[in-house]
């Protein structure tokens, strides 16, 4: 699947950036920045390229964070297990149907 350059949530554009610039923690695959309305996905971890499937999973994981932020579900947003499982399920359900 092709990860989009942007998505919209409640009429607000969320930019999707795929490179290591801006991912604050070097070992993170990505991050959601709520103030800047961005999803950042790393392209390498420990100087090795990440797999396309890892980038896709990361996109859905960070998208769930952005959705929960918009919904003001801050406790759920802090629950990384919940976010990762829901992101993984969305990836599994939707990626085969996306170009």
ABEGO torsion letter per residue (X at the ends): XBBBABBBBGGBBBBBBBBABGBABAABABBBBAAAGBBBBBABBGGBBBBAAAAAAAAAAAAAAAAAAAAGBAAAAABAAAAAAAAAAAAAAAAAABX
